[in-house]
Amino acid sequence: MKSLRNVTITLDEEVALWARVKAAEANTSVSRLLGGVLKRMMQQQQHFDRARRDFQRIGTAVISEAPYPRREDLHDRPGVR
């Protein structure tokens, strides 16, 4: 089991009320609601960072000097015309 860490945050009254309502709708606490939001943000950032590193590693090797194919060539479906 992962250890949990307590933190204190300060919210505007309007934001705090909104968070309480959203937490109640999700049948959870404000703490768990915010923890989930922050965890998703962290995972998205990690995914982005990993993708950026992969792209930097590959570099421009995947970029071709060939011209883009024409739309007609990509979408030509014999028998439809």
mmCIF file of the N, C-alpha and C atoms, coordinates in Angstrom:
data_MODEL
# 
_entry.id   MODEL 
# 
loop_
_atom_site.group_PDB 
_atom_site.id 
_atom_site.type_symbol 
_atom_site.label_atom_id 
_atom_site.label_alt_id 
_atom_site.label_comp_id 
_atom_site.label_asym_id 
_atom_site.label_entity_id 
_atom_site.label_seq_id 
_atom_site.pdbx_PDB_ins_code 
_atom_site.Cartn_x 
_atom_site.Cartn_y 
_atom_site.Cartn_z 
_atom_site.occupancy 
_atom_site.B_iso_or_equiv 
_atom_site.pdbx_formal_charge 
_atom_site.auth_seq_id 
_atom_site.auth_comp_id 
_atom_site.auth_asym_id 
_atom_site.auth_atom_id 
_atom_site.pdbx_PDB_model_num 
ATOM 1   N N  . MET A 1 1  ? 0.832   -1.175 0.000   1.00 0.00 ? 1  MET A N  1 
ATOM 2   C CA . MET A 1 1  ? 0.000   0.000  0.000   1.00 0.00 ? 1  MET A CA 1 
ATOM 3   C C  . MET A 1 1  ? 0.880   1.242  0.000   1.00 0.00 ? 1  MET A C  1 
ATOM 4   N N  . LYS A 1 2  ? 0.515   2.198  -0.843  1.00 0.00 ? 2  LYS A N  1 
ATOM 5   C CA . LYS A 1 2  ? 1.277   3.437  -0.908  1.00 0.00 ? 2  LYS A CA 1 
ATOM 6   C C  . LYS A 1 2  ? 0.959   4.297  0.309   1.00 0.00 ? 2  LYS A C  1 
ATOM 7   N N  . SER A 1 3  ? 1.971   4.994  0.761   1.00 0.00 ? 3  SER A N  1 
ATOM 8   C CA . SER A 1 3  ? 1.724   5.891  1.895   1.00 0.00 ? 3  SER A CA 1 
ATOM 9   C C  . SER A 1 3  ? 1.064   7.164  1.375   1.00 0.00 ? 3  SER A C  1 
ATOM 10  N N  . LEU A 1 4  ? 0.211   7.722  2.190   1.00 0.00 ? 4  LEU A N  1 
ATOM 11  C CA . LEU A 1 4  ? -0.493  8.949  1.838   1.00 0.00 ? 4  LEU A CA 1 
ATOM 12  C C  . LEU A 1 4  ? 0.105   10.093 2.631   1.00 0.00 ? 4  LEU A C  1 
ATOM 13  N N  . ARG A 1 5  ? 0.053   11.272 2.049   1.00 0.00 ? 5  ARG A N  1 
ATOM 14  C CA . ARG A 1 5  ? 0.624   12.456 2.680   1.00 0.00 ? 5  ARG A CA 1 
ATOM 15  C C  . ARG A 1 5  ? -0.466  13.512 2.835   1.00 0.00 ? 5  ARG A C  1 
ATOM 16  N N  . ASN A 1 6  ? -0.595  14.069 4.009   1.00 0.00 ? 6  ASN A N  1 
ATOM 17  C CA . ASN A 1 6  ? -1.554  15.151 4.239   1.00 0.00 ? 6  ASN A CA 1 
ATOM 18  C C  . ASN A 1 6  ? -0.967  16.468 3.785   1.00 0.00 ? 6  ASN A C  1 
ATOM 19  N N  . VAL A 1 7  ? -1.774  17.266 3.097   1.00 0.00 ? 7  VAL A N  1 
ATOM 20  C CA . VAL A 1 7  ? -1.381  18.626 2.715   1.00 0.00 ? 7  VAL A CA 1 
ATOM 21  C C  . VAL A 1 7  ? -2.536  19.556 3.043   1.00 0.00 ? 7  VAL A C  1 
ATOM 22  N N  . THR A 1 8  ? -2.231  20.806 3.244   1.00 0.00 ? 8  THR A N  1 
ATOM 23  C CA . THR A 1 8  ? -3.252  21.812 3.506   1.00 0.00 ? 8  THR A CA 1 
ATOM 24  C C  . THR A 1 8  ? -3.293  22.756 2.322   1.00 0.00 ? 8  THR A C  1 
ATOM 25  N N  . ILE A 1 9  ? -4.511  23.026 1.843   1.00 0.00 ? 9  ILE A N  1 
ATOM 26  C CA . ILE A 1 9  ? -4.661  23.968 0.738   1.00 0.00 ? 9  ILE A CA 1 
ATOM 27  C C  . ILE A 1 9  ? -5.643  25.056 1.149   1.00 0.00 ? 9  ILE A C  1 
ATOM 28  N N  . THR A 1 10 ? -5.548  26.178 0.503   1.00 0.00 ? 10 THR A N  1 
ATOM 29  C CA . THR A 1 10 ? -6.461  27.288 0.748   1.00 0.00 ? 10 THR A CA 1 
ATOM 30  C C  . THR A 1 10 ? -7.211  27.563 -0.540  1.00 0.00 ? 10 THR A C  1 
ATOM 31  N N  . LEU A 1 11 ? -8.538  27.601 -0.447  1.00 0.00 ? 11 LEU A N  1 
ATOM 32  C CA . LEU A 1 11 ? -9.380  27.821 -1.615  1.00 0.00 ? 11 LEU A CA 1 
ATOM 33  C C  . LEU A 1 11 ? -10.284 29.022 -1.385  1.00 0.00 ? 11 LEU A C  1 
ATOM 34  N N  . ASP A 1 12 ? -10.632 29.700 -2.463  1.00 0.00 ? 12 ASP A N  1 
ATOM 35  C CA . ASP A 1 12 ? -11.681 30.710 -2.371  1.00 0.00 ? 12 ASP A CA 1 
ATOM 36  C C  . ASP A 1 12 ? -12.960 30.008 -1.933  1.00 0.00 ? 12 ASP A C  1 
ATOM 37  N N  . GLU A 1 13 ? -13.814 30.721 -1.235  1.00 0.00 ? 13 GLU A N  1 
ATOM 38  C CA . GLU A 1 13 ? -15.058 30.126 -0.739  1.00 0.00 ? 13 GLU A CA 1 
ATOM 39  C C  . GLU A 1 13 ? -15.889 29.534 -1.867  1.00 0.00 ? 13 GLU A C  1 
ATOM 40  N N  . GLU A 1 14 ? -15.978 30.242 -2.971  1.00 0.00 ? 14 GLU A N  1 
ATOM 41  C CA . GLU A 1 14 ? -16.758 29.760 -4.122  1.00 0.00 ? 14 GLU A CA 1 
ATOM 42  C C  . GLU A 1 14 ? -16.178 28.447 -4.670  1.00 0.00 ? 14 GLU A C  1 
ATOM 43  N N  . VAL A 1 15 ? -14.861 28.373 -4.760  1.00 0.00 ? 15 VAL A N  1 
ATOM 44  C CA . VAL A 1 15 ? -14.201 27.163 -5.252  1.00 0.00 ? 15 VAL A CA 1 
ATOM 45  C C  . VAL A 1 15 ? -14.395 26.013 -4.271  1.00 0.00 ? 15 VAL A C  1 
ATOM 46  N N  . ALA A 1 16 ? -14.281 26.302 -2.991  1.00 0.00 ? 16 ALA A N  1 
ATOM 47  C CA . ALA A 1 16 ? -14.456 25.275 -1.964  1.00 0.00 ? 16 ALA A CA 1 
ATOM 48  C C  . ALA A 1 16 ? -15.874 24.707 -2.007  1.00 0.00 ? 16 ALA A C  1 
ATOM 49  N N  . LEU A 1 17 ? -16.864 25.571 -2.161  1.00 0.00 ? 17 LEU A N  1 
ATOM 50  C CA . LEU A 1 17 ? -18.247 25.110 -2.244  1.00 0.00 ? 17 LEU A CA 1 
ATOM 51  C C  . LEU A 1 17 ? -18.445 24.238 -3.475  1.00 0.00 ? 17 LEU A C  1 
ATOM 52  N N  . TRP A 1 18 ? -17.926 24.696 -4.600  1.00 0.00 ? 18 TRP A N  1 
ATOM 53  C CA . TRP A 1 18 ? -18.040 23.916 -5.838  1.00 0.00 ? 18 TRP A CA 1 
ATOM 54  C C  . TRP A 1 18 ? -17.380 22.551 -5.671  1.00 0.00 ? 18 TRP A C  1 
ATOM 55  N N  . ALA A 1 19 ? -16.206 22.515 -5.050  1.00 0.00 ? 19 ALA A N  1 
ATOM 56  C CA . ALA A 1 19 ? -15.486 21.254 -4.839  1.00 0.00 ? 19 ALA A CA 1 
ATOM 57  C C  . ALA A 1 19 ? -16.286 20.321 -3.933  1.00 0.00 ? 19 ALA A C  1 
ATOM 58  N N  . ARG A 1 20 ? -16.906 20.868 -2.897  1.00 0.00 ? 20 ARG A N  1 
ATOM 59  C CA . ARG A 1 20 ? -17.727 20.033 -2.003  1.00 0.00 ? 20 ARG A CA 1 
ATOM 60  C C  . ARG A 1 20 ? -18.902 19.410 -2.753  1.00 0.00 ? 20 ARG A C  1 
ATOM 61  N N  . VAL A 1 21 ? -19.537 20.200 -3.603  1.00 0.00 ? 21 VAL A N  1 
ATOM 62  C CA . VAL A 1 21 ? -20.674 19.696 -4.383  1.00 0.00 ? 21 VAL A CA 1 
ATOM 63  C C  . VAL A 1 21 ? -20.196 18.599 -5.330  1.00 0.00 ? 21 VAL A C  1 
ATOM 64  N N  . LYS A 1 22 ? -19.102 18.844 -6.057  1.00 0.00 ? 22 LYS A N  1 
ATOM 65  C CA . LYS A 1 22 ? -18.573 17.847 -6.993  1.00 0.00 ? 22 LYS A CA 1 
ATOM 66  C C  . LYS A 1 22 ? -18.157 16.572 -6.269  1.00 0.00 ? 22 LYS A C  1 
ATOM 67  N N  . ALA A 1 23 ? -17.555 16.713 -5.123  1.00 0.00 ? 23 ALA A N  1 
ATOM 68  C CA . ALA A 1 23 ? -17.150 15.541 -4.340  1.00 0.00 ? 23 ALA A CA 1 
ATOM 69  C C  . ALA A 1 23 ? -18.380 14.757 -3.893  1.00 0.00 ? 23 ALA A C  1 
ATOM 70  N N  . ALA A 1 24 ? -19.404 15.463 -3.448  1.00 0.00 ? 24 ALA A N  1 
ATOM 71  C CA . ALA A 1 24 ? -20.633 14.783 -3.012  1.00 0.00 ? 24 ALA A CA 1 
ATOM 72  C C  . ALA A 1 24 ? -21.282 14.058 -4.191  1.00 0.00 ? 24 ALA A C  1 
ATOM 73  N N  . GLU A 1 25 ? -21.301 14.689 -5.354  1.00 0.00 ? 25 GLU A N  1 
ATOM 74  C CA . GLU A 1 25 ? -21.869 14.042 -6.551  1.00 0.00 ? 25 GLU A CA 1 
ATOM 75  C C  . GLU A 1 25 ? -21.106 12.766 -6.900  1.00 0.00 ? 25 GLU A C  1 
ATOM 76  N N  . ALA A 1 26 ? -19.805 12.766 -6.647  1.00 0.00 ? 26 ALA A N  1 
ATOM 77  C CA . ALA A 1 26 ? -18.966 11.598 -6.943  1.00 0.00 ? 26 ALA A CA 1 
ATOM 78  C C  . ALA A 1 26 ? -18.898 10.643 -5.749  1.00 0.00 ? 26 ALA A C  1 
ATOM 79  N N  . ASN A 1 27 ? -19.645 10.968 -4.686  1.00 0.00 ? 27 ASN A N  1 
ATOM 80  C CA . ASN A 1 27 ? -19.671 10.142 -3.478  1.00 0.00 ? 27 ASN A CA 1 
ATOM 81  C C  . ASN A 1 27 ? -18.261 9.932  -2.910  1.00 0.00 ? 27 ASN A C  1 
ATOM 82  N N  . THR A 1 28 ? -17.530 11.032 -2.826  1.00 0.00 ? 28 THR A N  1 
ATOM 83  C CA . THR A 1 28 ? -16.169 10.978 -2.304  1.00 0.00 ? 28 THR A CA 1 
ATOM 84  C C  . THR A 1 28 ? -15.907 12.241 -1.496  1.00 0.00 ? 28 THR A C  1 
ATOM 85  N N  . SER A 1 29 ? -14.714 12.377 -1.001  1.00 0.00 ? 29 SER A N  1 
ATOM 86  C CA . SER A 1 29 ? -14.337 13.580 -0.245  1.00 0.00 ? 29 SER A CA 1 
ATOM 87  C C  . SER A 1 29 ? -13.627 14.561 -1.173  1.00 0.00 ? 29 SER A C  1 
ATOM 88  N N  . VAL A 1 30 ? -13.565 15.807 -0.722  1.00 0.00 ? 30 VAL A N  1 
ATOM 89  C CA . VAL A 1 30 ? -12.826 16.816 -1.489  1.00 0.00 ? 30 VAL A CA 1 
ATOM 90  C C  . VAL A 1 30 ? -11.366 16.397 -1.594  1.00 0.00 ? 30 VAL A C  1 
ATOM 91  N N  . SER A 1 31 ? -10.837 15.838 -0.534  1.00 0.00 ? 31 SER A N  1 
ATOM 92  C CA . SER A 1 31 ? -9.448  15.395 -0.536  1.00 0.00 ? 31 SER A CA 1 
ATOM 93  C C  . SER A 1 31 ? -9.199  14.343 -1.619  1.00 0.00 ? 31 SER A C  1 
ATOM 94  N N  . ARG A 1 32 ? -10.072 13.340 -1.675  1.00 0.00 ? 32 ARG A N  1 
ATOM 95  C CA . ARG A 1 32 ? -9.912  12.289 -2.701  1.00 0.00 ? 32 ARG A CA 1 
ATOM 96  C C  . ARG A 1 32 ? -10.163 12.838 -4.101  1.00 0.00 ? 32 ARG A C  1 
ATOM 97  N N  . LEU A 1 33 ? -11.127 13.736 -4.222  1.00 0.00 ? 33 LEU A N  1 
ATOM 98  C CA . LEU A 1 33 ? -11.419 14.352 -5.520  1.00 0.00 ? 33 LEU A CA 1 
ATOM 99  C C  . LEU A 1 33 ? -10.189 15.093 -6.040  1.00 0.00 ? 33 LEU A C  1 
ATOM 100 N N  . LEU A 1 34 ? -9.607  15.939 -5.197  1.00 0.00 ? 34 LEU A N  1 
ATOM 101 C CA . LEU A 1 34 ? -8.426  16.699 -5.605  1.00 0.00 ? 34 LEU A CA 1 
ATOM 102 C C  . LEU A 1 34 ? -7.224  15.783 -5.818  1.00 0.00 ? 34 LEU A C  1 
ATOM 103 N N  . GLY A 1 35 ? -7.108  14.767 -4.985  1.00 0.00 ? 35 GLY A N  1 
ATOM 104 C CA . GLY A 1 35 ? -6.020  13.805 -5.168  1.00 0.00 ? 35 GLY A CA 1 
ATOM 105 C C  . GLY A 1 35 ? -6.112  13.130 -6.523  1.00 0.00 ? 35 GLY A C  1 
ATOM 106 N N  . GLY A 1 36 ? -7.337  12.756 -6.937  1.00 0.00 ? 36 GLY A N  1 
ATOM 107 C CA . GLY A 1 36 ? -7.523  12.130 -8.246  1.00 0.00 ? 36 GLY A CA 1 
ATOM 108 C C  . GLY A 1 36 ? -7.198  13.072 -9.385  1.00 0.00 ? 36 GLY A C  1 
ATOM 109 N N  . VAL A 1 37 ? -7.628  14.327 -9.256  1.00 0.00 ? 37 VAL A N  1 
ATOM 110 C CA . VAL A 1 37 ? -7.338  15.326 -10.287 1.00 0.00 ? 37 VAL A CA 1 
ATOM 111 C C  . VAL A 1 37 ? -5.832  15.521 -10.426 1.00 0.00 ? 37 VAL A C  1 
ATOM 112 N N  . LEU A 1 38 ? -5.153  15.670 -9.304  1.00 0.00 ? 38 LEU A N  1 
ATOM 113 C CA . LEU A 1 38 ? -3.706  15.883 -9.335  1.00 0.00 ? 38 LEU A CA 1 
ATOM 114 C C  . LEU A 1 38 ? -2.972  14.656 -9.878  1.00 0.00 ? 38 LEU A C  1 
ATOM 115 N N  . LYS A 1 39 ? -3.451  13.464 -9.522  1.00 0.00 ? 39 LYS A N  1 
ATOM 116 C CA . LYS A 1 39 ? -2.818  12.250 -10.034 1.00 0.00 ? 39 LYS A CA 1 
ATOM 117 C C  . LYS A 1 39 ? -2.950  12.165 -11.550 1.00 0.00 ? 39 LYS A C  1 
ATOM 118 N N  . ARG A 1 40 ? -4.152  12.480 -12.080 1.00 0.00 ? 40 ARG A N  1 
ATOM 119 C CA . ARG A 1 40 ? -4.342  12.459 -13.533 1.00 0.00 ? 40 ARG A CA 1 
ATOM 120 C C  . ARG A 1 40 ? -3.443  13.492 -14.214 1.00 0.00 ? 40 ARG A C  1 
ATOM 121 N N  . MET A 1 41 ? -3.324  14.667 -13.616 1.00 0.00 ? 41 MET A N  1 
ATOM 122 C CA . MET A 1 41 ? -2.443  15.696 -14.179 1.00 0.00 ? 41 MET A CA 1 
ATOM 123 C C  . MET A 1 41 ? -0.997  15.206 -14.210 1.00 0.00 ? 41 MET A C  1 
ATOM 124 N N  . MET A 1 42 ? -0.572  14.565 -13.132 1.00 0.00 ? 42 MET A N  1 
ATOM 125 C CA . MET A 1 42 ? 0.790   14.036 -13.057 1.00 0.00 ? 42 MET A CA 1 
ATOM 126 C C  . MET A 1 42 ? 1.014   12.976 -14.132 1.00 0.00 ? 42 MET A C  1 
ATOM 127 N N  . GLN A 1 43 ? 0.045   12.062 -14.293 1.00 0.00 ? 43 GLN A N  1 
ATOM 128 C CA . GLN A 1 43 ? 0.181   10.997 -15.291 1.00 0.00 ? 43 GLN A CA 1 
ATOM 129 C C  . GLN A 1 43 ? 0.208   11.568 -16.705 1.00 0.00 ? 43 GLN A C  1 
ATOM 130 N N  . GLN A 1 44 ? -0.623  12.585 -16.974 1.00 0.00 ? 44 GLN A N  1 
ATOM 131 C CA . GLN A 1 44 ? -0.607  13.226 -18.286 1.00 0.00 ? 44 GLN A CA 1 
ATOM 132 C C  . GLN A 1 44 ? 0.742   13.878 -18.561 1.00 0.00 ? 44 GLN A C  1 
ATOM 133 N N  . GLN A 1 45 ? 1.292   14.540 -17.546 1.00 0.00 ? 45 GLN A N  1 
ATOM 134 C CA . GLN A 1 45 ? 2.598   15.184 -17.706 1.00 0.00 ? 45 GLN A CA 1 
ATOM 135 C C  . GLN A 1 45 ? 3.680   14.144 -17.967 1.00 0.00 ? 45 GLN A C  1 
ATOM 136 N N  . GLN A 1 46 ? 3.628   13.039 -17.227 1.00 0.00 ? 46 GLN A N  1 
ATOM 137 C CA . GLN A 1 46 ? 4.612   11.975 -17.425 1.00 0.00 ? 46 GLN A CA 1 
ATOM 138 C C  . GLN A 1 46 ? 4.489   11.375 -18.822 1.00 0.00 ? 46 GLN A C  1 
ATOM 139 N N  . HIS A 1 47 ? 3.256   11.185 -19.286 1.00 0.00 ? 47 HIS A N  1 
ATOM 140 C CA . HIS A 1 47 ? 3.033   10.644 -20.628 1.00 0.00 ? 47 HIS A CA 1 
ATOM 141 C C  . HIS A 1 47 ? 3.577   11.604 -21.676 1.00 0.00 ? 47 HIS A C  1 
ATOM 142 N N  . PHE A 1 48 ? 3.303   12.906 -21.507 1.00 0.00 ? 48 PHE A N  1 
ATOM 143 C CA . PHE A 1 48 ? 3.810   13.911 -22.437 1.00 0.00 ? 48 PHE A CA 1 
ATOM 144 C C  . PHE A 1 48 ? 5.336   13.934 -22.438 1.00 0.00 ? 48 PHE A C  1 
ATOM 145 N N  . ASP A 1 49 ? 5.936   13.918 -21.253 1.00 0.00 ? 49 ASP A N  1 
ATOM 146 C CA . ASP A 1 49 ? 7.399   13.942 -21.154 1.00 0.00 ? 49 ASP A CA 1 
ATOM 147 C C  . ASP A 1 49 ? 8.018   12.725 -21.832 1.00 0.00 ? 49 ASP A C  1 
ATOM 148 N N  . ARG A 1 50 ? 7.399   11.565 -21.638 1.00 0.00 ? 50 ARG A N  1 
ATOM 149 C CA . ARG A 1 50 ? 7.889   10.331 -22.270 1.00 0.00 ? 50 ARG A CA 1 
ATOM 150 C C  . ARG A 1 50 ? 7.778   10.427 -23.796 1.00 0.00 ? 50 ARG A C  1 
ATOM 151 N N  . ALA A 1 51 ? 6.656   10.943 -24.280 1.00 0.00 ? 51 ALA A N  1 
ATOM 152 C CA . ALA A 1 51 ? 6.464   11.092 -25.723 1.00 0.00 ? 51 ALA A CA 1 
ATOM 153 C C  . ALA A 1 51 ? 7.470   12.086 -26.301 1.00 0.00 ? 51 ALA A C  1 
ATOM 154 N N  . ARG A 1 52 ? 7.723   13.187 -25.567 1.00 0.00 ? 52 ARG A N  1 
ATOM 155 C CA . ARG A 1 52 ? 8.693   14.181 -26.042 1.00 0.00 ? 52 ARG A CA 1 
ATOM 156 C C  . ARG A 1 52 ? 10.101  13.570 -26.103 1.00 0.00 ? 52 ARG A C  1 
ATOM 157 N N  . ARG A 1 53 ? 10.475  12.794 -25.071 1.00 0.00 ? 53 ARG A N  1 
ATOM 158 C CA . ARG A 1 53 ? 11.796  12.146 -25.089 1.00 0.00 ? 53 ARG A CA 1 
ATOM 159 C C  . ARG A 1 53 ? 11.903  11.165 -26.252 1.00 0.00 ? 53 ARG A C  1 
ATOM 160 N N  . ASP A 1 54 ? 10.837  10.399 -26.491 1.00 0.00 ? 54 ASP A N  1 
ATOM 161 C CA . ASP A 1 54 ? 10.841  9.454  -27.609 1.00 0.00 ? 54 ASP A CA 1 
ATOM 162 C C  . ASP A 1 54 ? 10.994  10.182 -28.929 1.00 0.00 ? 54 ASP A C  1 
ATOM 163 N N  . PHE A 1 55 ? 10.278  11.292 -29.093 1.00 0.00 ? 55 PHE A N  1 
ATOM 164 C CA . PHE A 1 55 ? 10.383  12.057 -30.330 1.00 0.00 ? 55 PHE A CA 1 
ATOM 165 C C  . PHE A 1 55 ? 11.783  12.634 -30.489 1.00 0.00 ? 55 PHE A C  1 
ATOM 166 N N  . GLN A 1 56 ? 12.340  13.150 -29.408 1.00 0.00 ? 56 GLN A N  1 
ATOM 167 C CA . GLN A 1 56 ? 13.686  13.719 -29.490 1.00 0.00 ? 56 GLN A CA 1 
ATOM 168 C C  . GLN A 1 56 ? 14.719  12.644 -29.803 1.00 0.00 ? 56 GLN A C  1 
ATOM 169 N N  . ARG A 1 57 ? 14.484  11.434 -29.295 1.00 0.00 ? 57 ARG A N  1 
ATOM 170 C CA . ARG A 1 57 ? 15.403  10.331 -29.570 1.00 0.00 ? 57 ARG A CA 1 
ATOM 171 C C  . ARG A 1 57 ? 15.328  9.944  -31.054 1.00 0.00 ? 57 ARG A C  1 
ATOM 172 N N  . ILE A 1 58 ? 14.107  9.889  -31.570 1.00 0.00 ? 58 ILE A N  1 
ATOM 173 C CA . ILE A 1 58 ? 13.921  9.520  -32.975 1.00 0.00 ? 58 ILE A CA 1 
ATOM 174 C C  . ILE A 1 58 ? 14.333  10.676 -33.875 1.00 0.00 ? 58 ILE A C  1 
ATOM 175 N N  . GLY A 1 59 ? 14.036  11.888 -33.416 1.00 0.00 ? 59 GLY A N  1 
ATOM 176 C CA . GLY A 1 59 ? 14.399  13.068 -34.184 1.00 0.00 ? 59 GLY A CA 1 
ATOM 177 C C  . GLY A 1 59 ? 13.617  13.168 -35.470 1.00 0.00 ? 59 GLY A C  1 
ATOM 178 N N  . THR A 1 60 ? 14.278  13.662 -36.472 1.00 0.00 ? 60 THR A N  1 
ATOM 179 C CA . THR A 1 60 ? 13.616  13.870 -37.762 1.00 0.00 ? 60 THR A CA 1 
ATOM 180 C C  . THR A 1 60 ? 13.737  12.652 -38.656 1.00 0.00 ? 60 THR A C  1 
ATOM 181 N N  . ALA A 1 61 ? 14.191  11.537 -38.107 1.00 0.00 ? 61 ALA A N  1 
ATOM 182 C CA . ALA A 1 61 ? 14.356  10.331 -38.923 1.00 0.00 ? 61 ALA A CA 1 
ATOM 183 C C  . ALA A 1 61 ? 13.038  9.873  -39.525 1.00 0.00 ? 61 ALA A C  1 
ATOM 184 N N  . VAL A 1 62 ? 11.920  10.195 -38.893 1.00 0.00 ? 62 VAL A N  1 
ATOM 185 C CA . VAL A 1 62 ? 10.628  9.752  -39.410 1.00 0.00 ? 62 VAL A CA 1 
ATOM 186 C C  . VAL A 1 62 ? 10.035  10.736 -40.402 1.00 0.00 ? 62 VAL A C  1 
ATOM 187 N N  . ILE A 1 63 ? 10.645  11.894 -40.535 1.00 0.00 ? 63 ILE A N  1 
ATOM 188 C CA . ILE A 1 63 ? 10.137  12.895 -41.467 1.00 0.00 ? 63 ILE A CA 1 
ATOM 189 C C  . ILE A 1 63 ? 10.743  12.642 -42.839 1.00 0.00 ? 63 ILE A C  1 
ATOM 190 N N  . SER A 1 64 ? 9.893   12.457 -43.791 1.00 0.00 ? 64 SER A N  1 
ATOM 191 C CA . SER A 1 64 ? 10.326  12.130 -45.146 1.00 0.00 ? 64 SER A CA 1 
ATOM 192 C C  . SER A 1 64 ? 10.379  13.394 -45.990 1.00 0.00 ? 64 SER A C  1 
ATOM 193 N N  . GLU A 1 65 ? 11.272  13.391 -46.951 1.00 0.00 ? 65 GLU A N  1 
ATOM 194 C CA . GLU A 1 65 ? 11.362  14.506 -47.891 1.00 0.00 ? 65 GLU A CA 1 
ATOM 195 C C  . GLU A 1 65 ? 10.366  14.339 -49.034 1.00 0.00 ? 65 GLU A C  1 
ATOM 196 N N  . ALA A 1 66 ? 9.748   13.170 -49.114 1.00 0.00 ? 66 ALA A N  1 
ATOM 197 C CA . ALA A 1 66 ? 8.788   12.919 -50.193 1.00 0.00 ? 66 ALA A CA 1 
ATOM 198 C C  . ALA A 1 66 ? 7.568   13.817 -50.014 1.00 0.00 ? 66 ALA A C  1 
ATOM 199 N N  . PRO A 1 67 ? 6.967   14.225 -51.109 1.00 0.00 ? 67 PRO A N  1 
ATOM 200 C CA . PRO A 1 67 ? 5.769   15.059 -50.989 1.00 0.00 ? 67 PRO A CA 1 
ATOM 201 C C  . PRO A 1 67 ? 4.611   14.246 -50.407 1.00 0.00 ? 67 PRO A C  1 
ATOM 202 N N  . TYR A 1 68 ? 3.682   14.952 -49.802 1.00 0.00 ? 68 TYR A N  1 
ATOM 203 C CA . TYR A 1 68 ? 2.490   14.283 -49.281 1.00 0.00 ? 68 TYR A CA 1 
ATOM 204 C C  . TYR A 1 68 ? 1.715   13.654 -50.429 1.00 0.00 ? 68 TYR A C  1 
ATOM 205 N N  . PRO A 1 69 ? 1.098   12.506 -50.182 1.00 0.00 ? 69 PRO A N  1 
ATOM 206 C CA . PRO A 1 69 ? 0.270   11.910 -51.235 1.00 0.00 ? 69 PRO A CA 1 
ATOM 207 C C  . PRO A 1 69 ? -0.951  12.793 -51.484 1.00 0.00 ? 69 PRO A C  1 
ATOM 208 N N  . ARG A 1 70 ? -1.468  12.690 -52.687 1.00 0.00 ? 70 ARG A N  1 
ATOM 209 C CA . ARG A 1 70 ? -2.659  13.460 -53.023 1.00 0.00 ? 70 ARG A CA 1 
ATOM 210 C C  . ARG A 1 70 ? -3.874  12.825 -52.347 1.00 0.00 ? 70 ARG A C  1 
ATOM 211 N N  . ARG A 1 71 ? -4.838  13.645 -52.021 1.00 0.00 ? 71 ARG A N  1 
ATOM 212 C CA . ARG A 1 71 ? -6.063  13.165 -51.380 1.00 0.00 ? 71 ARG A CA 1 
ATOM 213 C C  . ARG A 1 71 ? -6.740  12.110 -52.247 1.00 0.00 ? 71 ARG A C  1 
ATOM 214 N N  . GLU A 1 72 ? -6.770  12.349 -53.534 1.00 0.00 ? 72 GLU A N  1 
ATOM 215 C CA . GLU A 1 72 ? -7.411  11.414 -54.457 1.00 0.00 ? 72 GLU A CA 1 
ATOM 216 C C  . GLU A 1 72 ? -6.742  10.043 -54.409 1.00 0.00 ? 72 GLU A C  1 
ATOM 217 N N  . ASP A 1 73 ? -5.422  10.029 -54.250 1.00 0.00 ? 73 ASP A N  1 
ATOM 218 C CA . ASP A 1 73 ? -4.702  8.751  -54.204 1.00 0.00 ? 73 ASP A CA 1 
ATOM 219 C C  . ASP A 1 73 ? -5.000  8.015  -52.889 1.00 0.00 ? 73 ASP A C  1 
ATOM 220 N N  . LEU A 1 74 ? -5.167  8.748  -51.799 1.00 0.00 ? 74 LEU A N  1 
ATOM 221 C CA . LEU A 1 74 ? -5.435  8.118  -50.507 1.00 0.00 ? 74 LEU A CA 1 
ATOM 222 C C  . LEU A 1 74 ? -6.851  7.580  -50.407 1.00 0.00 ? 74 LEU A C  1 
ATOM 223 N N  . HIS A 1 75 ? -7.782  8.258  -51.040 1.00 0.00 ? 75 HIS A N  1 
ATOM 224 C CA . HIS A 1 75 ? -9.190  7.931  -50.856 1.00 0.00 ? 75 HIS A CA 1 
ATOM 225 C C  . HIS A 1 75 ? -9.824  7.305  -52.102 1.00 0.00 ? 75 HIS A C  1 
ATOM 226 N N  . ASP A 1 76 ? -9.028  6.894  -53.040 1.00 0.00 ? 76 ASP A N  1 
ATOM 227 C CA . ASP A 1 76 ? -9.564  6.292  -54.239 1.00 0.00 ? 76 ASP A CA 1 
ATOM 228 C C  . ASP A 1 76 ? -10.117 4.907  -53.893 1.00 0.00 ? 76 ASP A C  1 
ATOM 229 N N  . ARG A 1 77 ? -11.388 4.715  -54.132 1.00 0.00 ? 77 ARG A N  1 
ATOM 230 C CA . ARG A 1 77 ? -12.030 3.432  -53.843 1.00 0.00 ? 77 ARG A CA 1 
ATOM 231 C C  . ARG A 1 77 ? -12.667 2.922  -55.137 1.00 0.00 ? 77 ARG A C  1 
ATOM 232 N N  . PRO A 1 78 ? -12.003 1.944  -55.754 1.00 0.00 ? 78 PRO A N  1 
ATOM 233 C CA . PRO A 1 78 ? -12.565 1.417  -57.006 1.00 0.00 ? 78 PRO A CA 1 
ATOM 234 C C  . PRO A 1 78 ? -13.982 0.895  -56.781 1.00 0.00 ? 78 PRO A C  1 
ATOM 235 N N  . GLY A 1 79 ? -14.830 1.123  -57.756 1.00 0.00 ? 79 GLY A N  1 
ATOM 236 C CA . GLY A 1 79 ? -16.196 0.638  -57.685 1.00 0.00 ? 79 GLY A CA 1 
ATOM 237 C C  . GLY A 1 79 ? -17.150 1.627  -57.057 1.00 0.00 ? 79 GLY A C  1 
ATOM 238 N N  . VAL A 1 80 ? -16.639 2.661  -56.404 1.00 0.00 ? 80 VAL A N  1 
ATOM 239 C CA . VAL A 1 80 ? -17.519 3.654  -55.773 1.00 0.00 ? 80 VAL A CA 1 
ATOM 240 C C  . VAL A 1 80 ? -17.881 4.723  -56.771 1.00 0.00 ? 80 VAL A C  1 
ATOM 241 N N  . ARG A 1 81 ? -16.989 4.968  -57.705 1.00 0.00 ? 81 ARG A N  1 
ATOM 242 C CA . ARG A 1 81 ? -17.249 6.025  -58.696 1.00 0.00 ? 81 ARG A CA 1 
ATOM 243 C C  . ARG A 1 81 ? -18.012 5.511  -59.869 1.00 0.00 ? 81 ARG A C  1 
# 
